[in-house]
């Protein structure tokens, strides 16, 4: 299974074409925010970053995972006295493994990175973190809609906005959406 994943990852990386004409080797590194969610789009974001590095781009990457804040009605009375425990589980059991996995891949490729996990509304947290980290670029994955989402778009012409679309519309920082 690992060998197949490695072959697929290499094939995908060969498909990624990156132009780093605006950043030359030896220049001040760019700070890039990579928003990852643990889905298949996380692999595309990671492959894009590795392709950028192979193209000679000098960069520092902030790997960000945003966990959605649980709604109070879902906590069934636990919201008031178990808030710290819930927050800790969201960060350490859900978010941290995702950013560590991406961090390992970036580390193997020799890419300098920091890991960050936030809780909140994903698009808002991505934009806020990009500003706090003084990022030059935000990279997000474009999630593919599921079977129901594709059917709804085809039959009724209705599609739901994605986090990537919101970040593109609201961010003051350049955004790359990787498919």
ABEGO torsion letter per residue (X at the ends): XAAAAAAAAAAAAAABBBBAAABBBGBBBBBBBBBBAGBAAAAAAAAAAAAAAAAGBBBBBBBBBBBBBBBAAAAGGAAAAAAAAAAAAAAAAAAAAAAAAAAAAAAAAGBBBBBBBBBEBAAAAAAAAAAAAGBABBBBBBBBBBAAAAAAAAAAGBBBBBAAAAAAAABABBBBBBX
